[in-house]
Amino acid sequence: MKYVLITGGTSGIGLEFAKNFAKDGYNIVIVSSNNDRLQKTKQKLENEFGIHVLIYQQDMGKIGAAIQLYNKIKEDNLSISVLINNAGIGLVGPTDKINFEYDERMMILNIINLVELCKLYISDMYKFGEGRILNVSSTGAFMPGPYTSTYCASKAFVLSYSRAISYEAKKRGVQVSALCPGPTKTDFFVKEGTKTPQNSMTAETVVTYAYKQFMKNKDIIIPGFKNRITKLFPIKLKMNFIAKMKKGI
């Protein structure tokens, strides 16, 4: 029995991916640091879709979390055919004002554990000659982000890394995609300490588009026509816009 592994799968984009895969009959493994949310999500998905859901409480913002999670799943003899690296955090503020420990946690969660999960599971997928990995990046990956410097840089890494391993993996039967959503109505902005921008897409709309593109083996997925057009704007223009928006919050 094969499973879809989703980090940060109890809300927002992660939860919507869980629903889409469940709709198509996939069994789900959900990872979160919040046990109460895990229990509620498991019950909801199993009741609504009649699939098997396994939950793992793991803080992916700590060094070593990826290998710990991988070993737990191996001990339970689960075969992961799809990996959705969705867990991530951001924070707004001038570089000198953001707590060093928070920046470090952001890099561990957004970059280090994402890379480690990719490396661990892509090796397993190569053995079977098939598999899928989707790494959640951001439209922030396409520009430096004043007042969101570490976050945007981390998402640029995710995009670049995903494109590189996608090139390698295609030859071995594994699809690797990067999802680059624009502002999305989730609890991300609450945790970031800002307001959700007007005209943000819903997580459901983002994932409805992204899921179809992922299953069609699209390498880079950008939901929303406006987001795809904005990607083409001059970098300096986008930086000025982001700086004004974030500084004013």
C-alpha positions in Angstrom: 0.0 0.0 0.0 1.5 3.3 -1.1 1.1 6.7 0.6 1.3 10.4 0.0 3.5 12.2 2.6 2.5 15.8 3.3 4.4 18.0 5.7 2.3 20.9 7.2 -0.8 19.0 6.1 -3.3 20.1 8.7 -4.3 23.5 7.2 -4.0 25.7 4.1 -2.2 24.4 1.0 -1.1 21.2 2.7 -4.7 20.2 3.7 -6.0 21.0 0.3 -3.4 18.7 -1.3 -4.5 16.0 1.2 -8.1 16.4 0.1 -7.3 16.2 -3.6 -5.2 13.1 -3.2 -7.8 11.5 -1.0 -10.5 12.2 -3.6 -8.4 10.2 -6.0 -8.1 7.3 -3.6 -4.6 7.9 -2.2 -3.9 7.0 1.4 -2.3 9.9 3.3 0.5 10.5 5.8 0.3 13.9 7.4 3.0 15.6 9.5 2.6 18.5 11.8 3.9 19.8 15.1 0.3 20.2 16.4 -1.2 16.9 17.7 -4.7 18.3 18.1 -4.9 19.4 14.5 -3.4 16.1 13.4 -6.2 14.1 15.1 -8.9 16.3 13.8 -7.5 16.2 10.2 -7.2 12.4 10.3 -10.8 12.0 11.4 -12.1 14.5 8.9 -10.3 12.9 5.9 -11.1 9.3 6.8 -14.8 10.1 7.4 -15.2 12.2 4.2 -13.1 10.1 1.8 -12.9 6.6 3.3 -9.1 6.4 3.0 -6.4 5.5 5.4 -4.7 8.4 7.2 -1.6 8.1 9.3 -0.3 11.0 11.4 3.1 11.9 12.8 3.8 14.7 15.2 7.1 16.2 14.3 8.5 19.7 14.5 10.2 20.1 11.1 11.9 23.3 12.3 14.5 21.4 14.2 17.8 19.9 12.9 17.5 16.2 12.4 13.7 16.2 12.1 13.7 14.9 8.5 15.8 11.8 9.3 13.7 11.2 12.4 10.5 11.3 10.5 11.9 9.1 7.7 13.0 6.5 10.2 9.6 6.5 12.0 7.8 5.9 8.7 10.3 3.2 7.7 9.7 1.4 11.0 6.0 1.4 10.2 6.8 -0.2 6.8 5.1 2.5 4.8 6.0 3.0 1.1 5.9 6.7 0.1 5.1 7.2 -3.6 4.4 11.0 -3.4 6.2 13.6 -1.2 4.7 17.0 -0.7 7.2 19.3 1.0 4.8 22.0 2.2 5.8 23.0 5.7 7.4 26.5 5.8 7.5 29.8 7.7 8.2 33.4 7.1 8.6 36.6 9.0 8.5 40.3 8.1 11.0 42.9 9.3 14.3 44.7 8.8 17.2 42.2 8.7 18.8 43.7 11.9 15.5 43.4 13.8 14.6 39.8 13.1 15.7 37.4 15.9 18.7 35.3 14.8 17.1 32.1 16.2 14.0 32.7 14.1 15.9 33.1 10.9 17.8 30.0 11.7 14.6 28.0 12.3 13.3 29.4 9.0 16.3 28.1 7.1 16.1 24.7 8.8 12.4 24.3 8.0 12.3 25.9 4.5 15.6 24.6 3.3 17.5 22.0 5.3 14.8 19.5 6.2 13.2 19.9 2.7 16.4 18.9 1.1 16.9 16.0 3.4 13.4 14.7 2.8 14.0 15.0 -0.9 17.3 13.1 -0.8 15.9 10.4 1.4 12.8 9.7 -0.6 14.2 10.3 -4.1 16.6 7.4 -3.3 13.7 5.1 -2.5 11.8 6.3 -5.6 14.8 5.6 -7.8 14.7 2.0 -6.6 11.1 1.6 -7.8 11.7 3.7 -11.0 8.7 5.9 -10.2 7.5 8.6 -7.7 6.6 12.2 -7.4 7.9 15.1 -5.3 6.4 18.6 -5.0 8.3 21.3 -3.1 6.3 24.4 -2.2 8.2 27.5 -3.1 6.6 31.0 -3.7 6.4 33.8 -6.2 8.8 35.4 -3.8 11.4 33.1 -5.3 11.5 35.3 -8.4 12.8 38.4 -6.6 14.8 39.5 -3.6 12.4 40.5 -0.9 13.1 43.6 1.2 11.8 43.1 4.7 11.3 39.4 3.9 14.9 38.8 2.9 15.5 35.3 4.4 12.1 34.0 3.4 12.4 35.0 -0.2 15.9 33.8 -0.4 14.9 30.4 1.1 12.1 30.1 -1.5 14.5 31.0 -4.3 16.7 28.1 -3.1 13.7 25.8 -3.1 12.9 26.7 -6.7 16.5 26.4 -7.9 17.0 23.1 -6.1 13.8 21.6 -7.4 14.6 22.5 -11.0 18.0 21.0 -10.7 16.9 17.7 -9.2 14.0 17.6 -11.6 16.5 17.5 -14.5 18.3 14.5 -12.8 15.1 12.7 -11.8 13.2 12.6 -15.0 15.7 10.2 -16.5 15.0 7.8 -13.7 11.2 7.9 -13.7 10.6 10.5 -10.9 8.8 13.8 -11.3 10.0 16.8 -9.2 7.9 20.0 -9.3 8.1 23.4 -7.6 4.9 25.1 -6.7 5.2 28.9 -6.6 1.9 30.4 -5.2 1.4 34.1 -4.8 -0.3 35.5 -1.6 -2.8 32.8 -0.4 -5.5 33.0 2.2 -4.0 30.7 4.9 -2.8 31.2 8.5 0.7 31.9 7.0 0.3 35.7 7.2 -0.9 35.5 10.8 2.2 33.6 11.8 4.3 36.0 9.7 2.8 38.9 11.6 1.1 40.6 8.7 -2.3 41.0 7.1 -3.4 38.8 4.3 -3.1 40.9 1.1 -6.3 41.8 -0.8 -7.1 39.7 -3.8 -5.2 36.7 -2.4 -6.2 33.4 -3.8 -7.8 30.7 -1.6 -5.8 27.6 -0.8 -8.5 25.6 -2.5 -8.1 27.5 -5.7 -4.3 27.3 -5.6 -4.3 23.6 -5.1 -7.1 22.8 -7.6 -4.8 24.3 -10.3 -1.6 23.0 -8.8 -2.8 19.4 -8.4 -3.8 19.1 -12.0 -0.5 20.6 -13.2 1.5 18.3 -10.8 -0.2 15.2 -12.1 0.6 16.4 -15.7 4.3 16.5 -14.7 4.7 20.3 -14.9 8.1 21.3 -13.5 7.2 24.8 -12.3 3.6 25.6 -11.2 2.4 29.1 -10.8 -1.3 29.4 -9.9 -3.1 32.5 -11.0 -2.8 34.5 -14.3 -1.7 37.6 -12.4 1.1 35.7 -10.6 2.3 34.3 -13.9 2.4 37.8 -15.5 4.0 39.5 -12.4 6.9 37.0 -12.7 7.9 38.8 -15.9 8.0 42.3 -14.4 11.5 43.9 -13.8 13.0 42.8 -10.5 13.6 46.3 -9.2 10.0 47.2 -9.8 8.9 44.1 -7.8 11.4 44.9 -5.0 10.0 48.4 -4.7 6.5 47.1 -4.5 7.3 44.5 -1.9 9.3 47.0 0.2 6.5 49.5 0.3 3.9 46.8 1.1 5.9 45.1 3.9 7.4 48.2 5.4 3.9 49.7 5.8 2.5 46.8 7.7 
